[in-house]
Amino acid sequence: MAKKKSLSNVLRDARLSRGLTLSTVGKAVGVSASAVAHWESGVNQPSNDNLSAVCKALKLPVRATREIAAG
C-alpha cells in the first residue's frame, strides 16, 4: 500500500525540486520563511489564502493540494 503524501511533504518536495529557498517562497506568499518552515515540518498548516498563494508560487494544483491538506 502506497504511503499517503502529507501536505508538509508535498510543499517541501515542490520547493526543493524548484530550487527555491524558504525565504523566496515566504516572500512570494507574503509570510516569513519560518512560517513556510512550519508548514513543511507539519507544525502548522497554511490558511486557505496562504495555501492558494503557496500553490501558485510552487506551481502546484490548488484542488489536489487542498484535498491533501484536508486529509
Biopython code that builds the backbone (N, CA, C, O; Angstrom):
import numpy as np
from Bio.PDB.StructureBuilder import StructureBuilder

atoms = [
    (1, "MET", "N", (0.852, -1.190, 0.000)),
    (1, "MET", "CA", (0.000, 0.000, 0.000)),
    (1, "MET", "C", (0.893, 1.247, 0.000)),
    (1, "MET", "O", (1.822, 1.344, 0.802)),
    (2, "ALA", "N", (0.619, 2.183, -0.883)),
    (2, "ALA", "CA", (1.427, 3.393, -1.004)),
    (2, "ALA", "C", (1.178, 4.314, 0.181)),
    (2, "ALA", "O", (0.053, 4.453, 0.663)),
    (3, "LYS", "N", (2.253, 4.937, 0.635)),
    (3, "LYS", "CA", (2.132, 5.873, 1.733)),
    (3, "LYS", "C", (1.459, 7.151, 1.229)),
    (3, "LYS", "O", (1.833, 7.694, 0.189)),
    (4, "LYS", "N", (0.474, 7.616, 1.973)),
    (4, "LYS", "CA", (-0.241, 8.832, 1.616)),
    (4, "LYS", "C", (0.678, 10.036, 1.847)),
    (4, "LYS", "O", (1.308, 10.160, 2.898)),
    (5, "LYS", "N", (0.739, 10.904, 0.861)),
    (5, "LYS", "CA", (1.579, 12.099, 0.994)),
    (5, "LYS", "C", (0.927, 13.106, 1.929)),
    (5, "LYS", "O", (-0.282, 13.333, 1.878)),
    (6, "SER", "N", (1.730, 13.691, 2.761)),
    (6, "SER", "CA", (1.235, 14.742, 3.640)),
    (6, "SER", "C", (1.456, 16.094, 2.964)),
    (6, "SER", "O", (2.299, 16.234, 2.079)),
    (7, "LEU", "N", (0.690, 17.072, 3.396)),
    (7, "LEU", "CA", (0.846, 18.421, 2.859)),
    (7, "LEU", "C", (2.265, 18.913, 3.083)),
    (7, "LEU", "O", (2.861, 19.514, 2.190)),
    (8, "SER", "N", (2.811, 18.665, 4.261)),
    (8, "SER", "CA", (4.164, 19.144, 4.559)),
    (8, "SER", "C", (5.176, 18.561, 3.569)),
    (8, "SER", "O", (6.058, 19.278, 3.096)),
    (9, "ASN", "N", (5.058, 17.273, 3.255)),
    (9, "ASN", "CA", (5.985, 16.652, 2.302)),
    (9, "ASN", "C", (5.793, 17.199, 0.894)),
    (9, "ASN", "O", (6.766, 17.431, 0.176)),
    (10, "VAL", "N", (4.554, 17.404, 0.503)),
    (10, "VAL", "CA", (4.267, 17.940, -0.835)),
    (10, "VAL", "C", (4.884, 19.332, -0.994)),
    (10, "VAL", "O", (5.516, 19.625, -2.009)),
    (11, "LEU", "N", (4.697, 20.184, 0.015)),
    (11, "LEU", "CA", (5.238, 21.546, -0.057)),
    (11, "LEU", "C", (6.761, 21.532, -0.091)),
    (11, "LEU", "O", (7.372, 22.220, -0.909)),
    (12, "ARG", "N", (7.375, 20.752, 0.795)),
    (12, "ARG", "CA", (8.838, 20.696, 0.851)),
    (12, "ARG", "C", (9.408, 20.142, -0.456)),
    (12, "ARG", "O", (10.345, 20.708, -1.019)),
    (13, "ASP", "N", (8.839, 19.039, -0.934)),
    (13, "ASP", "CA", (9.345, 18.424, -2.167)),
    (13, "ASP", "C", (9.222, 19.374, -3.354)),
    (13, "ASP", "O", (10.134, 19.468, -4.176)),
    (14, "ALA", "N", (8.091, 20.078, -3.442)),
    (14, "ALA", "CA", (7.885, 21.023, -4.550)),
    (14, "ALA", "C", (8.885, 22.174, -4.477)),
    (14, "ALA", "O", (9.441, 22.592, -5.493)),
    (15, "ARG", "N", (9.105, 22.674, -3.277)),
    (15, "ARG", "CA", (10.059, 23.792, -3.123)),
    (15, "ARG", "C", (11.466, 23.358, -3.496)),
    (15, "ARG", "O", (12.161, 24.050, -4.239)),
    (16, "LEU", "N", (11.881, 22.212, -2.978)),
    (16, "LEU", "CA", (13.240, 21.740, -3.245)),
    (16, "LEU", "C", (13.441, 21.382, -4.715)),
    (16, "LEU", "O", (14.504, 21.645, -5.277)),
    (17, "SER", "N", (12.436, 20.789, -5.334)),
    (17, "SER", "CA", (12.574, 20.405, -6.739)),
    (17, "SER", "C", (12.676, 21.626, -7.651)),
    (17, "SER", "O", (13.199, 21.534, -8.761)),
    (18, "ARG", "N", (12.177, 22.768, -7.180)),
    (18, "ARG", "CA", (12.261, 24.003, -7.960)),
    (18, "ARG", "C", (13.461, 24.856, -7.558)),
    (18, "ARG", "O", (13.682, 25.931, -8.116)),
    (19, "GLY", "N", (14.238, 24.368, -6.581)),
    (19, "GLY", "CA", (15.445, 25.084, -6.166)),
    (19, "GLY", "C", (15.163, 26.385, -5.442)),
    (19, "GLY", "O", (15.963, 27.318, -5.505)),
    (20, "LEU", "N", (14.024, 26.458, -4.749)),
    (20, "LEU", "CA", (13.646, 27.684, -4.049)),
    (20, "LEU", "C", (13.999, 27.593, -2.568)),
    (20, "LEU", "O", (14.009, 26.509, -1.984)),
    (21, "THR", "N", (14.285, 28.738, -1.976)),
    (21, "THR", "CA", (14.551, 28.792, -0.543)),
    (21, "THR", "C", (13.255, 29.051, 0.212)),
    (21, "THR", "O", (12.248, 29.457, -0.367)),
    (22, "LEU", "N", (13.305, 28.806, 1.521)),
    (22, "LEU", "CA", (12.160, 29.129, 2.374)),
    (22, "LEU", "C", (11.828, 30.610, 2.261)),
    (22, "LEU", "O", (10.661, 30.995, 2.201)),
    (23, "SER", "N", (12.861, 31.424, 2.234)),
    (23, "SER", "CA", (12.677, 32.872, 2.153)),
    (23, "SER", "C", (12.002, 33.287, 0.851)),
    (23, "SER", "O", (11.112, 34.138, 0.856)),
    (24, "THR", "N", (12.417, 32.697, -0.251)),
    (24, "THR", "CA", (11.831, 33.025, -1.555)),
    (24, "THR", "C", (10.344, 32.692, -1.584)),
    (24, "THR", "O", (9.530, 33.483, -2.060)),
    (25, "VAL", "N", (10.002, 31.522, -1.074)),
    (25, "VAL", "CA", (8.591, 31.116, -1.049)),
    (25, "VAL", "C", (7.817, 32.019, -0.107)),
    (25, "VAL", "O", (6.708, 32.448, -0.426)),
    (26, "GLY", "N", (8.394, 32.310, 1.051)),
    (26, "GLY", "CA", (7.733, 33.195, 2.004)),
    (26, "GLY", "C", (7.432, 34.558, 1.413)),
    (26, "GLY", "O", (6.339, 35.095, 1.593)),
    (27, "LYS", "N", (8.409, 35.119, 0.703)),
    (27, "LYS", "CA", (8.198, 36.426, 0.071)),
    (27, "LYS", "C", (7.098, 36.362, -0.979)),
    (27, "LYS", "O", (6.296, 37.288, -1.097)),
    (28, "ALA", "N", (7.057, 35.277, -1.741)),
    (28, "ALA", "CA", (6.029, 35.130, -2.784)),
    (28, "ALA", "C", (4.637, 35.024, -2.169)),
    (28, "ALA", "O", (3.657, 35.490, -2.752)),
    (29, "VAL", "N", (4.554, 34.412, -0.993)),
    (29, "VAL", "CA", (3.268, 34.206, -0.335)),
    (29, "VAL", "C", (2.897, 35.398, 0.553)),
    (29, "VAL", "O", (1.717, 35.659, 0.787)),
    (30, "GLY", "N", (3.909, 36.115, 1.045)),
    (30, "GLY", "CA", (3.658, 37.237, 1.946)),
    (30, "GLY", "C", (3.745, 36.841, 3.409)),
    (30, "GLY", "O", (3.106, 37.449, 4.268)),
    (31, "VAL", "N", (4.552, 35.802, 3.689)),
    (31, "VAL", "CA", (4.764, 35.334, 5.060)),
    (31, "VAL", "C", (6.261, 35.192, 5.300)),
    (31, "VAL", "O", (7.067, 35.355, 4.384)),
    (32, "SER", "N", (6.619, 34.889, 6.538)),
    (32, "SER", "CA", (8.034, 34.716, 6.866)),
    (32, "SER", "C", (8.535, 33.347, 6.415)),
    (32, "SER", "O", (7.753, 32.425, 6.181)),
    (33, "ALA", "N", (9.850, 33.240, 6.302)),
    (33, "ALA", "CA", (10.462, 31.951, 5.982)),
    (33, "ALA", "C", (10.145, 30.928, 7.064)),
    (33, "ALA", "O", (9.976, 29.745, 6.768)),
    (34, "SER", "N", (10.063, 31.373, 8.315)),
    (34, "SER", "CA", (9.770, 30.433, 9.399)),
    (34, "SER", "C", (8.337, 29.902, 9.296)),
    (34, "SER", "O", (8.076, 28.766, 9.693)),
    (35, "ALA", "N", (7.409, 30.699, 8.774)),
    (35, "ALA", "CA", (6.044, 30.205, 8.561)),
    (35, "ALA", "C", (6.048, 29.071, 7.538)),
    (35, "ALA", "O", (5.380, 28.055, 7.726)),
    (36, "VAL", "N", (6.801, 29.250, 6.463)),
    (36, "VAL", "CA", (6.903, 28.208, 5.438)),
    (36, "VAL", "C", (7.555, 26.964, 6.046)),
    (36, "VAL", "O", (7.121, 25.842, 5.783)),
    (37, "ALA", "N", (8.592, 27.161, 6.854)),
    (37, "ALA", "CA", (9.258, 26.033, 7.510)),
    (37, "ALA", "C", (8.284, 25.277, 8.414)),
    (37, "ALA", "O", (8.324, 24.049, 8.482)),
    (38, "HIS", "N", (7.420, 26.001, 9.097)),
    (38, "HIS", "CA", (6.420, 25.357, 9.960)),
    (38, "HIS", "C", (5.424, 24.542, 9.138)),
    (38, "HIS", "O", (5.006, 23.466, 9.566)),
    (39, "TRP", "N", (5.040, 25.041, 7.967)),
    (39, "TRP", "CA", (4.144, 24.283, 7.093)),
    (39, "TRP", "C", (4.832, 23.007, 6.631)),
    (39, "TRP", "O", (4.225, 21.936, 6.601)),
    (40, "GLU", "N", (6.119, 23.135, 6.268)),
    (40, "GLU", "CA", (6.866, 21.989, 5.752)),
    (40, "GLU", "C", (7.179, 20.958, 6.825)),
    (40, "GLU", "O", (7.371, 19.782, 6.516)),
    (41, "SER", "N", (7.232, 21.379, 8.069)),
    (41, "SER", "CA", (7.519, 20.434, 9.151)),
    (41, "SER", "C", (6.244, 19.881, 9.771)),
    (41, "SER", "O", (6.298, 18.982, 10.609)),
    (42, "GLY", "N", (5.094, 20.416, 9.360)),
    (42, "GLY", "CA", (3.822, 19.941, 9.880)),
    (42, "GLY", "C", (3.408, 20.574, 11.191)),
    (42, "GLY", "O", (2.422, 20.150, 11.794)),
    (43, "VAL", "N", (4.145, 21.588, 11.649)),
    (43, "VAL", "CA", (3.797, 22.282, 12.891)),
    (43, "VAL", "C", (2.470, 23.014, 12.722)),
    (43, "VAL", "O", (1.610, 22.974, 13.603)),
    (44, "ASN", "N", (2.314, 23.681, 11.586)),
    (44, "ASN", "CA", (1.091, 24.421, 11.253)),
    (44, "ASN", "C", (0.703, 24.116, 9.822)),
    (44, "ASN", "O", (1.506, 23.604, 9.043)),
    (45, "GLN", "N", (-0.543, 24.436, 9.482)),
    (45, "GLN", "CA", (-0.979, 24.382, 8.090)),
    (45, "GLN", "C", (-1.281, 25.805, 7.634)),
    (45, "GLN", "O", (-1.724, 26.636, 8.426)),
    (46, "PRO", "N", (-1.040, 26.080, 6.359)),
    (46, "PRO", "CA", (-1.351, 27.421, 5.854)),
    (46, "PRO", "C", (-2.862, 27.665, 5.844)),
    (46, "PRO", "O", (-3.656, 26.736, 5.697)),
    (47, "SER", "N", (-3.234, 28.925, 6.002)),
    (47, "SER", "CA", (-4.646, 29.298, 5.859)),
    (47, "SER", "C", (-5.057, 29.045, 4.409)),
    (47, "SER", "O", (-4.204, 28.788, 3.560)),
    (48, "ASN", "N", (-6.337, 29.115, 4.128)),
    (48, "ASN", "CA", (-6.816, 28.902, 2.754)),
    (48, "ASN", "C", (-6.178, 29.877, 1.778)),
    (48, "ASN", "O", (-5.760, 29.485, 0.688)),
    (49, "ASP", "N", (-6.101, 31.148, 2.163)),
    (49, "ASP", "CA", (-5.495, 32.150, 1.277)),
    (49, "ASP", "C", (-4.017, 31.849, 1.056)),
    (49, "ASP", "O", (-3.525, 31.919, -0.071)),
    (50, "ASN", "N", (-3.311, 31.512, 2.136)),
    (50, "ASN", "CA", (-1.886, 31.215, 2.009)),
    (50, "ASN", "C", (-1.653, 29.919, 1.243)),
    (50, "ASN", "O", (-0.663, 29.797, 0.521)),
    (51, "LEU", "N", (-2.549, 28.956, 1.391)),
    (51, "LEU", "CA", (-2.411, 27.714, 0.634)),
    (51, "LEU", "C", (-2.547, 27.999, -0.862)),
    (51, "LEU", "O", (-1.785, 27.463, -1.667)),
    (52, "SER", "N", (-3.494, 28.822, -1.230)),
    (52, "SER", "CA", (-3.650, 29.199, -2.640)),
    (52, "SER", "C", (-2.397, 29.901, -3.148)),
    (52, "SER", "O", (-1.930, 29.623, -4.252)),
    (53, "ALA", "N", (-1.851, 30.814, -2.338)),
    (53, "ALA", "CA", (-0.663, 31.560, -2.741)),
    (53, "ALA", "C", (0.562, 30.658, -2.852)),
    (53, "ALA", "O", (1.363, 30.810, -3.774)),
    (54, "VAL", "N", (0.712, 29.727, -1.925)),
    (54, "VAL", "CA", (1.875, 28.832, -1.974)),
    (54, "VAL", "C", (1.747, 27.866, -3.152)),
    (54, "VAL", "O", (2.752, 27.497, -3.759)),
    (55, "CYS", "N", (0.537, 27.461, -3.477)),
    (55, "CYS", "CA", (0.332, 26.617, -4.659)),
    (55, "CYS", "C", (0.760, 27.364, -5.917)),
    (55, "CYS", "O", (1.404, 26.793, -6.797)),
    (56, "LYS", "N", (0.403, 28.629, -5.995)),
    (56, "LYS", "CA", (0.792, 29.441, -7.155)),
    (56, "LYS", "C", (2.310, 29.584, -7.213)),
    (56, "LYS", "O", (2.911, 29.437, -8.277)),
    (57, "ALA", "N", (2.927, 29.870, -6.072)),
    (57, "ALA", "CA", (4.377, 30.062, -6.025)),
    (57, "ALA", "C", (5.130, 28.789, -6.390)),
    (57, "ALA", "O", (6.189, 28.849, -7.016)),
    (58, "LEU", "N", (4.583, 27.630, -5.996)),
    (58, "LEU", "CA", (5.258, 26.357, -6.243)),
    (58, "LEU", "C", (4.716, 25.620, -7.465)),
    (58, "LEU", "O", (5.139, 24.504, -7.767)),
    (59, "LYS", "N", (3.766, 26.261, -8.169)),
    (59, "LYS", "CA", (3.152, 25.679, -9.368)),
    (59, "LYS", "C", (2.526, 24.309, -9.066)),
    (59, "LYS", "O", (2.738, 23.334, -9.788)),
    (60, "LEU", "N", (1.756, 24.271, -7.985)),
    (60, "LEU", "CA", (1.038, 23.062, -7.585)),
    (60, "LEU", "C", (-0.438, 23.223, -7.915)),
    (60, "LEU", "O", (-0.957, 24.339, -7.879)),
    (61, "PRO", "N", (-1.126, 22.129, -8.235)),
    (61, "PRO", "CA", (-2.568, 22.217, -8.497)),
    (61, "PRO", "C", (-3.319, 22.503, -7.189)),
    (61, "PRO", "O", (-3.187, 21.759, -6.217)),
    (62, "VAL", "N", (-4.092, 23.563, -7.174)),
    (62, "VAL", "CA", (-4.758, 24.009, -5.945)),
    (62, "VAL", "C", (-5.742, 22.963, -5.431)),
    (62, "VAL", "O", (-5.716, 22.634, -4.245)),
    (63, "ARG", "N", (-6.603, 22.436, -6.289)),
    (63, "ARG", "CA", (-7.625, 21.494, -5.842)),
    (63, "ARG", "C", (-6.997, 20.238, -5.214)),
    (63, "ARG", "O", (-7.391, 19.821, -4.125)),
    (64, "ALA", "N", (-6.037, 19.655, -5.896)),
    (64, "ALA", "CA", (-5.391, 18.435, -5.390)),
    (64, "ALA", "C", (-4.646, 18.712, -4.095)),
    (64, "ALA", "O", (-4.639, 17.884, -3.184)),
    (65, "THR", "N", (-4.020, 19.877, -4.016)),
    (65, "THR", "CA", (-3.274, 20.230, -2.804)),
    (65, "THR", "C", (-4.234, 20.461, -1.638)),
    (65, "THR", "O", (-3.931, 20.085, -0.506)),
    (66, "ARG", "N", (-5.377, 21.068, -1.902)),
    (66, "ARG", "CA", (-6.377, 21.253, -0.849)),
    (66, "ARG", "C", (-6.894, 19.896, -0.339)),
    (66, "ARG", "O", (-7.133, 19.726, 0.857)),
    (67, "GLU", "N", (-7.061, 18.950, -1.248)),
    (67, "GLU", "CA", (-7.512, 17.620, -0.844)),
    (67, "GLU", "C", (-6.487, 16.945, 0.061)),
    (67, "GLU", "O", (-6.849, 16.282, 1.032)),
    (68, "ILE", "N", (-5.213, 17.115, -0.260)),
    (68, "ILE", "CA", (-4.155, 16.560, 0.598)),
    (68, "ILE", "C", (-4.196, 17.235, 1.963)),
    (68, "ILE", "O", (-4.069, 16.578, 2.996)),
    (69, "ALA", "N", (-4.375, 18.558, 1.956)),
    (69, "ALA", "CA", (-4.420, 19.311, 3.223)),
    (69, "ALA", "C", (-5.590, 18.873, 4.097)),
    (69, "ALA", "O", (-5.485, 18.851, 5.323)),
    (70, "ALA", "N", (-6.707, 18.523, 3.458)),
    (70, "ALA", "CA", (-7.893, 18.120, 4.198)),
    (70, "ALA", "C", (-7.743, 16.714, 4.793)),
    (70, "ALA", "O", (-8.486, 16.324, 5.694)),
    (71, "GLY", "N", (-6.786, 15.980, 4.280)),
    (71, "GLY", "CA", (-6.542, 14.628, 4.810)),
    (71, "GLY", "C", (-7.347, 13.654, 4.120)),
    (71, "GLY", "O", (-7.277, 12.465, 4.429)),
]
sb = StructureBuilder()
sb.init_structure("model")
sb.init_model(0)
sb.init_chain("A")
sb.init_seg("    ")
for serial, (resi, resn, name, xyz) in enumerate(atoms, 1):
    if name == "N":
        sb.init_residue(resn, " ", resi, " ")
    sb.init_atom(name, np.array(xyz, "f"), 0.0, 1.0, " ", f" {name:<3s}", serial, name[0])
structure = sb.get_structure()
